[in-house]
């Protein structure tokens, strides 16, 4: 009886996750020609083309789509079975790279402390912070990241999460801004100046605008930037008002900005860490999650 080549399982997972020979090759660190040959072997083994051309792109066949989740889970199970046992975790010898997907503001506020805390107990561990241009469970499901940090979105019912801290939006202007001379900033004062808005999808209105509309007022959105750190940079060099979560100011110099509470009520934010169930009981993953929780709550003790 001829046994199937189980090495093909890892390649199959890469093809189904990436939907491209070139991207699958980059994922596995192989040449495009080697991956093309592997695709040929997979087609022979499964009896299905798996990837077919549609115009200039390649798309998955119906069979490939149907086995995508099964292939992903099987590949992870195979890796877990063939990895060294971690039932007794030794942090001093743990040699591993953990990938944390988070926005720039989280990295600026907590990144240095997380790196230092990890190094103090697990010196061979490396933290890699991956960019987060959008909310998506894809990276967790495909095992591309270990943790996702942010507010809960459409992540899917299987994704686990743990609240890290509560946050809220504040107004920020440069030092010396006319608003910084006022004792109390009213809604009328707030809308008298232009605003810089952070939005990845060019959405310019939100809860603040809804609250202002309830009292007959409207902000003048003068600029849209892709991130909260960018909005702070613009506010620092202009008379525009930035709107950012309070945690984003943790590592900013105390005299860098004038920060004020908004003159209207808005909903608070719960920032959480999220992970896939396959990482639920892994001791190293549990250590990582505890590390993130401890650092966040140490930085923001009032948000427990």
Secondary structure, 3 states (H helix, E strand, C coil): CCCCCCHHHHHHHHHHHHCCHHHHHHHHCCCHHHHHHHHHHHHHHHCCCCEEEECCEEEECHHHHHHHHHHHHHHHHHHHHCCCCCCCCCCCCCCCEEEEECCHHHHHHHHHHHHHHHHHHCCCCEEEEECCCCCCCHHHHCCCCCEEEECCCCCCCCCEEEEEEEECEEEEEECCCHHHHCCCCCHHHHHCCEEEEECCCCCCCCHHHHHHHHCCCCCEEEEEECCHHHHHHHHHCCCCEEEEEHHHHCCCCCCCEEEECCCCCCCCEEEEEEECHHHCCCHHHHHHHHHHHHHHHHHCHHHC
